[in-house]
Amino acid sequence: MNRVYNFAAGPSVMPLSVLERAGAEILNYRGSGMSVMEMSHRSKVFQEIFDGTKAKLRRALAVPESHEILFLQGGATLQFAAIPMNLMRGGCADYAVTGNFSGKAAKEAEKYGTVRIACDTASTGHDRIPGQAELRQSPDASYFYYCANNTIYGTEWQYVPETAATLVCDMSSDILSRPVDVSRYGLIYAGAQKNMAPAGLTVVIVDKALAGHELPITPQVMSYKTLIDSDSMLNTPPCWCIYMLGLVLDWLEEQGGVAGMEQLKKARAAKVYELLDNSAFYRAHALPGSRSDMNVTFRTPDAETDAAFVKEAAERGLVNLKGHRIAGGIRASLYNAMPMEGVDALLTFMKEFEVEHHV
């Protein structure tokens, strides 16, 4: 078996032991005679998978009983509309725009009410996260929206905003990488394809007290109350992805849970940032204090050398290091399943590449 080190921002690397376990069960799930991909979502055997995965996630994130866990589809893009339909209800909301996806969310929300921009870091290339004192908050806002980790630009909120309004957060790219006080949030959502499972599953954790006040135009498949009442089974859920999330959560618990993941993520990222900060050749994009431990973004002296870096890295089995098309440069995504050996291999290559290309 010749596996590469996959630094993709998503869909991204998954734990090898999880893939092996899924492979062993893919034809005949625990004596059922069929694959999870084949079984009815209404069957007893899948209900056990569903309930077990939900319980594991509640345990991993210490989700209080006041909040419901939903296993949905549609990705962040669907939530960009579902959130204002359910929570803003034609009023207003504050949006912190610290990257591409929070900007998209704010633009989508404008269709359903008044969006007020609490901050916008576009003028500096989204290279930092504003401090608490910089946030412009509206006294009548229904909620305050932010994206915890910005995959394209490589910034991450190192604090939880203090707000009078309900707190709503997109945690797609750093969920399960550090402990979260879920009780502080009205709603958390995350696409699974970075730290949780294959693409196709979106997890929503919502305070049940917020449900049931959606706009009349809200489709039933986007109504949090309807989805809570149907326990995520209004329509066929992404069964395989839910099963895979359950396996990842088993693996996560073996690694020490989210507390263990936090230690590992800091160790992985610290190695890369140390090299960047001590190099006259590489330049990190995000400013200290705002840097992401999940997505490390940087550049060489010019775009041509960036391209050579990506090409030569791929030849060494270090793949998907090209920066997002919006931002360019280089991006190394260091999600939970990235082994330290992959980080060490990247650092070795970076040092050798700098020696060969530094003028």
C-alpha positions in Angstrom: 0.0 0.0 0.0 1.4 3.4 -1.1 -0.6 6.1 0.6 0.3 9.8 0.3 0.2 12.5 3.0 -3.0 14.4 2.1 -3.0 18.0 3.1 -6.3 18.9 1.4 -8.6 21.4 3.0 -11.6 19.1 2.4 -12.6 16.5 1.7 -9.6 15.6 3.7 -7.5 12.9 5.4 -9.2 10.4 7.5 -7.7 8.1 10.2 -6.2 5.0 8.6 -7.6 2.7 11.2 -11.1 4.1 10.5 -10.8 3.4 6.8 -9.5 -0.1 7.5 -12.5 -0.8 9.8 -14.9 0.5 7.3 -13.3 -1.6 4.6 -13.6 -4.7 6.7 -17.3 -4.0 7.2 -18.3 -2.6 3.8 -19.7 -5.8 2.4 -21.4 -7.3 5.5 -22.0 -4.9 8.4 -21.7 -7.0 11.6 -23.6 -10.0 10.3 -26.5 -8.0 8.7 -25.6 -9.5 5.3 -25.4 -6.1 3.6 -23.4 -2.9 3.5 -24.5 0.2 5.5 -24.8 1.8 2.0 -27.5 -0.6 1.2 -29.7 -0.7 4.3 -32.9 1.2 5.0 -32.5 4.3 7.2 -35.7 3.0 8.9 -34.2 -0.4 9.7 -33.4 -1.4 13.3 -29.8 -2.0 12.5 -29.3 1.5 11.0 -31.3 3.1 13.9 -28.7 1.6 16.2 -25.9 3.1 14.2 -27.7 6.5 14.1 -28.4 6.5 17.9 -24.9 5.4 18.7 -23.3 8.0 16.6 -25.5 10.7 18.1 -24.7 9.6 21.6 -20.9 9.5 20.9 -21.0 13.1 19.5 -23.0 14.3 22.4 -20.4 12.8 24.7 -17.4 14.1 22.7 -18.6 17.7 22.8 -20.5 17.5 26.1 -23.6 18.7 24.3 -26.2 19.6 26.9 -29.8 18.2 26.8 -31.1 21.7 25.9 -29.5 21.2 22.4 -30.5 18.8 19.7 -28.0 17.2 17.3 -29.1 17.0 13.7 -27.5 15.0 10.9 -28.4 16.8 7.7 -27.3 17.4 4.1 -26.7 20.5 2.0 -23.4 21.6 3.6 -22.7 25.1 4.9 -24.4 26.6 1.8 -27.8 25.3 2.9 -27.2 26.6 6.5 -26.3 30.1 5.1 -30.1 30.3 4.3 -31.5 28.1 7.0 -30.0 30.1 9.8 -31.6 33.5 8.9 -34.9 31.8 8.0 -35.1 30.2 11.4 -33.4 32.7 13.6 -33.5 36.1 12.1 -37.1 35.9 11.0 -37.1 39.1 9.0 -35.3 41.1 11.7 -31.6 41.8 11.8 -28.4 39.9 12.6 -24.7 40.7 13.1 -22.1 39.0 10.9 -18.4 38.9 11.5 -16.8 38.6 8.0 -13.3 37.2 8.5 -13.0 35.1 5.4 -14.7 33.9 2.2 -17.4 31.7 3.7 -18.6 34.1 6.4 -18.8 36.7 3.6 -21.0 34.3 1.6 -23.2 33.6 4.6 -23.7 37.3 5.2 -24.7 37.9 1.5 -27.2 35.0 1.6 -28.7 36.2 4.9 -29.5 39.6 3.3 -32.4 37.9 1.4 -34.2 37.2 4.7 -33.6 40.3 6.9 -31.1 43.1 7.7 -27.4 42.1 7.9 -25.1 44.3 9.9 -21.4 43.7 9.5 -19.8 43.5 12.9 -16.3 43.4 11.3 -14.7 42.8 7.9 -11.0 42.0 7.5 -11.0 42.0 3.7 -8.9 45.2 3.5 -5.9 43.3 5.0 -6.5 40.1 3.0 -8.3 38.4 6.0 -5.0 37.9 7.8 -6.3 38.5 11.3 -9.2 38.0 13.7 -10.5 41.3 15.3 -10.4 41.6 19.0 -13.5 41.7 21.1 -13.4 45.6 21.4 -13.4 45.9 17.6 -16.7 44.1 17.1 -19.6 46.4 16.2 -22.7 44.8 17.8 -26.3 45.8 17.2 -28.5 46.0 20.3 -31.5 44.5 18.4 -29.6 41.7 16.6 -31.3 38.3 16.7 -28.0 36.6 16.5 -24.2 37.1 16.1 -22.6 34.9 13.3 -19.0 34.0 12.9 -16.9 31.3 11.3 -14.5 29.8 13.9 -11.7 28.8 11.4 -11.1 30.2 8.0 -9.8 27.5 5.7 -8.8 29.7 2.8 -6.8 32.4 4.6 -5.6 30.3 7.6 -7.0 32.3 10.5 -8.8 31.0 13.6 -10.7 32.7 16.4 -8.8 32.2 19.6 -11.6 33.4 21.8 -15.4 33.1 21.9 -17.1 36.5 21.2 -19.0 38.0 24.0 -22.4 38.9 22.7 -25.9 39.9 24.0 -27.4 38.2 20.9 -27.6 34.5 20.3 -24.3 33.1 19.2 -24.1 31.2 15.9 -21.0 29.6 14.7 -19.7 27.7 11.6 -17.2 25.2 13.0 -16.8 23.2 9.9 -13.0 23.2 9.9 -12.0 23.0 13.5 -14.9 21.1 15.2 -13.6 18.2 17.4 -10.1 19.8 17.5 -10.6 21.6 20.8 -13.2 21.6 23.7 -16.3 23.8 23.2 -18.8 25.1 25.7 -21.8 24.3 23.6 -24.1 25.9 26.1 -22.8 29.3 25.1 -24.1 28.8 21.5 -27.6 29.0 20.1 -26.4 27.1 17.1 -23.2 25.4 15.9 -22.9 23.7 12.5 -20.1 21.9 10.6 -19.6 20.2 7.3 -18.2 16.8 8.1 -15.6 16.6 5.4 -12.7 18.0 7.3 -12.6 16.5 10.8 -15.6 14.2 11.1 -16.5 12.0 8.1 -16.7 11.9 4.3 -18.4 14.7 2.4 -22.2 14.7 2.4 -23.0 15.1 6.1 -23.7 18.4 7.9 -24.0 18.4 11.7 -26.2 21.0 13.3 -26.3 21.5 17.1 -29.2 23.8 17.9 -30.8 25.0 21.1 -34.3 23.5 21.0 -35.8 26.7 22.4 -34.9 28.6 19.2 -36.9 26.2 17.0 -40.4 26.8 15.8 -40.2 30.5 14.9 -39.1 30.2 11.3 -40.3 32.4 8.4 -43.5 31.2 6.7 -41.5 30.7 3.5 -39.1 28.3 5.1 -39.0 24.9 3.3 -39.8 22.0 5.6 -36.3 20.5 4.9 -34.8 23.7 6.4 -37.1 24.1 9.4 -35.2 23.3 12.6 -38.4 22.4 14.4 -39.5 20.0 11.7 -36.0 18.4 11.6 -35.9 18.1 15.4 -39.4 16.5 15.4 -38.4 14.0 12.8 -35.0 13.3 14.4 -33.1 14.2 11.2 -35.2 11.7 9.2 -37.6 13.9 7.4 -35.9 12.6 4.3 -33.3 9.9 3.9 -30.2 11.0 5.8 -26.6 10.5 4.6 -26.4 7.0 6.1 -22.9 6.1 5.2 -21.5 9.4 6.4 -23.3 9.0 9.8 -21.8 5.5 10.1 -18.3 6.9 9.3 -18.7 9.6 11.8 -19.4 7.0 14.4 -16.1 5.2 13.6 -14.2 8.5 13.7 -15.7 9.3 17.1 -14.5 5.9 18.4 -11.0 6.7 17.1 -11.2 10.2 18.7 -12.0 8.7 22.1 -9.0 6.4 21.8 -6.8 9.5 21.1 -8.0 11.2 24.3 -11.1 12.9 22.9 -11.2 16.6 22.0 -8.7 17.5 24.8 -6.2 15.1 23.3 -6.9 16.5 19.8 -6.2 20.0 21.1 -2.7 19.0 22.3 -1.9 17.3 19.0 -3.2 20.1 16.8 -1.1 22.7 18.7 2.0 20.5 18.4 1.5 19.9 14.7 0.9 23.6 13.8 3.7 24.9 16.1 6.3 22.9 14.1 5.2 24.4 10.8 4.9 28.0 12.2 8.3 27.8 13.8 9.9 27.0 10.5 8.0 29.7 8.7 8.9 32.4 11.3 12.5 31.5 11.2 12.8 31.5 7.4 13.7 34.3 5.1 12.3 32.3 2.2 8.8 31.5 3.4 6.2 34.0 4.5 3.1 33.0 6.6 -0.1 34.8 5.6 -1.9 34.9 9.0 -0.7 37.2 11.8 0.4 35.7 15.1 -2.5 35.6 17.5 -4.9 34.8 14.7 -3.3 31.8 13.1 -5.2 28.6 12.4 -3.9 25.3 13.8 -5.9 23.6 11.1 -4.9 25.4 7.9 -1.5 26.9 7.7 -1.2 29.3 4.7 2.1 30.6 3.4 4.0 31.7 0.3 7.5 31.4 -1.2 9.0 34.6 -2.8 6.8 34.4 -5.9 3.9 32.6 -7.6 6.2 30.6 -9.9 8.2 29.2 -6.9 4.9 28.5 -5.2 3.9 26.3 -8.1 7.2 24.6 -8.1 6.8 23.9 -4.4 3.4 22.3 -4.9 4.6 20.2 -7.9 7.8 18.9 -6.2 5.9 18.2 -3.0 3.4 16.0 -4.8 6.3 14.1 -6.3 7.4 13.3 -2.8 3.9 12.1 -1.8 2.9 15.4 -0.1 -0.3 16.2 -2.0 -3.0 18.9 -2.2 -0.8 21.8 -0.9 -1.9 24.3 -3.5 -3.6 27.3 -1.9 -7.3 28.1 -2.6 -7.9 29.7 -6.0 -9.1 32.9 -4.3 -6.0 33.3 -2.2 -3.2 31.5 -4.1 0.0 30.5 -2.3 0.4 27.3 -0.4 -1.9 25.7 2.2 -1.2 22.8 4.5 -4.3 21.5 6.2 -3.4 19.7 9.5 -6.7 18.2 10.5 -7.1 15.7 13.4 -6.3 12.7 11.2 -3.0 14.1 9.9 -0.2 12.0 11.6 2.8 13.7 13.0 4.9 11.8 10.5 3.1 13.7 7.7 4.0 17.0 9.3 7.6 15.9 9.8 7.8 14.8 6.1 6.5 18.2 5.1 9.0 20.1 7.2 11.9 18.0 5.8 10.7 18.8 2.2 10.3 22.5 3.1 13.9 22.8 4.4 15.3 21.0 1.4 13.2 23.1 -1.0 14.4 26.3 0.6 18.0 25.3 0.3 17.6 24.5 -3.4 15.5 27.6 -4.4 16.7 30.3 -2.0 18.7 32.9 -3.9 
